[in-house]
Amino acid sequence: MKSLVNIIKGVVIGIATLVPGVSGGTMAIILGLYDDIIRSISSFFSDIKKNTVFIVTVGIGGAIGMFGFSWIMKYLLSNFKFPMIYFFMGVIFGGIPLLYEKANAGTKRKTDIIYFILGFVIILIMTFNVGTIVNLANSTGILQFLFLFLAGIIIAVALILPGISTSFMLLAIGLYDIFIDAVSNLKFAYLIPIGLGTFFGVLATTRVLENCMNNKPRPTYLLILGFVLGSVLQVFPGLPEGFYTLISIGNIADIVTPVVLLGVAEVLASIAALLLGFILIRFMSKRFAD
């Protein structure tokens, strides 16, 4: 029964990984799996059988979530852009209270705010499009291998570190299109070094994070909280287009036109989606965290 629950939680984490700006690591915290995932990877050889069962069940769920729901996510984002993105923002906001509770643990110091600001600023810097083009990924030989291996390590950080979206990280380093193309067309010259880098990065990152969470939980979660709040700015698409239609109405009679009614529906749907995302995650964090 517990394995089935872990698979279901893995599905939710897998779906969250598909969403730009939403961190699978944050979702794992909300569902009460994050500490167990970190512990199982960093202390894998202490109980190989138990840790293998746990990692495999969560991994199966994650794969189902990513591959099984990717087309649904693509369809919804294409046809209901604003309501879906507002739903994702609600999901992010819904996870903040839990992260704040964890950030309040440990000894409080006046300098702790620096960690929050640092996390927030890092995400802001990553959102600036400076027009950098990644040419190393398309080079050849050992140079390409080393760059893609390093990219895999960066991807691992995004996978493990709560508050950072994996898809956002790929976009930030200019590898999103290359990675999607490599997966779709099974270009192993790209996938193998990225995969090796990701594997190495996960092993290295989990140990560092486990030490940070055990020894400095408050600064660590404040840094993560900064990541999460900063990611809201990256996700925010602006106000729904229907909002601008409403404020441009010249007289009362215009309200009943099809264009205005669709605009009203879009605005209301976006608000409802935001609240639904927030309430859903708050419910999940309380109901399934144990």
N, C-alpha and C positions, 0 to 999 in steps of 0.2 A: 504493500500500500504506500509506504514512504517513497519507494522508487517511482511509483506512478505520479505521486505529487511532485517529485523532483523533475520528472519529465515535463509535466504541465508547466512548472515554473520555468524550465529551460525554454519551452516554446515562447513564453512571454518575453524572456530575455532575448531570444533570437529575433522576435518581431521588433523589439525596442532597438536592436542593433541596426535594423534597416532604416530607422527614422533619423534623418539629418538633425543633428543637434541634441538627440536623446542618447544618453549613455547606457549601454548594456550593464556596465558596472554599477551605476546608480540604481537601475532596476533590480539588480541582484541584491543590493543592500535593502531595498524596500521589501523584497520577498523573503528576506532573512537567509539568503544563500551565500552572500559575499564572503563572510568570514570562513565558512566551511570550504568554499572554493579555494581561497587563498591557502588555508591550512592543508587541504588535500594535495595541492600541487607542491607547496614548499616542503611538506613532510611526507612525501609520497611513499618513501621506502620504509617508513615506520610501521605502516599497515597497508601493504600493497593491495591485498584483496579488497578491503573496505574502501580504500581511496579509489581503486579502479572502478568499482561498481558505482560509486558516487559520481565520478567524473564522466563515465560513459553514459549514465542515465541523464545527467544534465546536458551533456553534449548531444545526445540523440534529440532531446527536446529542442535545443538550440538550432540544430540542423533542420528539424521540422518547421520551426518558426521562420527561419530565414528562407529556405527554399520553397516551403509550402505557401507562404503568405506574401512573397515578394511581388507576384503579379497582382494580387489584390491591392497591396499598398500603392503600386504604380498606377493602377486604375483610379483609385480614390484620390490620389494626389493630382492626377491629370484632370479629373472631372469635378472634384469638390475641393479645390486648393485651399481656400481660406478656412472653411470649417475644419478640415483635417489638420492644418497647421495650428489653428487655435486649440484643437484637441491635444496636439502634442505639447503645446505650451502649458495647457492645464496639467498634463502628465508631469512636466518638469516642476511646476509650482507645487503640485501635490506631494512631490518627494522632498521638498525643501524642509518641512517641519521635522521629518525624521533625521535628516542630516544635521539640522540645528541641534536636536537633542543630543546626538553623538558628539557634536562639536563642543557641547557644554560640559562634557566629561573631563576629568583630570584637573590639574592645578591651573587656575586662571592667572594670566599675566597681562600687563598693559600692552606688551609688544605683540600679543597674539593676533591683533587686527592686521598686522603686516602680512601674515600668511593668507588671510582672506583677500586682501588687496592684491597680493602677488598672483593668486589664482585667477582673480578677475582680470587683471591686466594681461596675463599670458593669453587668455582666450581672446581678449580684444585685439591684441597684436596679431593673432592668427587670423582674425576676420578681415584684416586689411588685405586687399588684393593689390599687391605691388607689381603685378604683371610678370612675375618670375616664371620662366619656362624651364621645366626639367628636361635637360638634354642627356644627362648621364644615364637615365633609364633606357634610352634608345641607342646607347653606344654599344660596343662589342667587347668581348673578352673579359679579363679579370676586373677591369674597371666597372663594367656593367654589373657583374656578379656582386662586387663589394658594395656598390650603391644600393642594389635591390636588397641585399642582406641587411644593410643599415635601415632601409625603408621598412623591412619586416620587423625590426626591433621597435621602430616608431609605432607601427601598427599594434604591436604587442602592448605597448604602453597605453594606447587608446583602448584596447580590449580590457585591460586589467584595471586601469585607473578610473574610478568613478568620476563622472562629471565631464568626461571628454568623449564625444561621439566618434566612433571609428570612421564612419563615412565622412564626417567633417575633417578629421585628421588627414584622410586620403586626399580630400580636396585641397587642404591647406598646403600639402607638400607636392601638389601637382600630379598625383598618381592615381586619382580616382578613375579617369577614363582608361588609363593603361591597365589598371587592375581588373576592371570590369571586362575589358576586351580580352585579357589573358584568361580569365575564368570562363567566359563564354566560348572562346575558341581553343581552350586547353593549350595555351602557349607555355609549355613547361620551362622554356628558357627564362621566363619571367617568374612562373609560379614556384619553381624549386628554390631559388635563392630567397624569395620573399617568404616562403614557407619555413625555411631553415632559420631565417632571421626572426620570424615570429615565434617559433618554438624556443629559440635561445632567449629571446626577449621576455617571454612569459615566465620561464624558469628564473631569470635574473630579477625581473620586476616583482614577482610575488614575494620573494625573500625580503627585498627591500621594504615593500609595503607592509608585510607582516611585522617587521621590526619597528617600523614607524608607528603602526597602529597599536602595538603593544607598549612601546616606550614613550611615544609622544602622540597620543590619540587626539588631543585637542588641536594642536597645530595641523595635524594631518587632515582632519575633517574640516577645519576652517579653510584649508587650501582647496579641498574638494568642493566645499560650498561656494567658494569663489569661482571655480570652474563652472559649476552648474548655473549660477546666476549670470555669469558672462555668456554662457551658451544661449540664454534666452534672447539676447540681442541678435545673435547669429540666426536664430530660428524665426524671429519676428518678421512677418512679411509686410507690415504696415496695416492700416485699417482696411477692412473689406471694401471692395470697389463699390458695393451697394451703398456704403455710407456716403460717398461723395455724390451719388445719384440723389440721395435723400436731401442733402443740404443745398442742392442746386435747384430744388423745386421752386417754381415761380408762383404757383397758386394752388389752392386746395384741389382743384379738379385734376391736377397732374398726378395726384397720389394714387388714383385707381388705374393708371396706365400699366400695361404688362411689364414694361421696363422697371418702373418704380416698385411694383409688387415683387418682382424677382429680386430687386435690391434689398427690400425689406426682409425677404425670406433669407437672403444670404447673411445679412447682419444678425438676424435672430438665430440662425443656425450656427453661426460662428460663436456667439455668446453662449448658446446652449452647449456647444462642443467643448468650449473652454471649461465650463462648470462641470460637465460630465467627466472630462479627463482628470480634473482636480479631485472630484468626489470618488471616482473609481480607484485612483491610486491611494487616496487616504484610506479607503475601505480595505484595499489589498494589503497595505502596510500594517494595518491593525489585525486583519483576519488571518493572513497567511505568513506572517513574519516568524512564527514559532515553528 
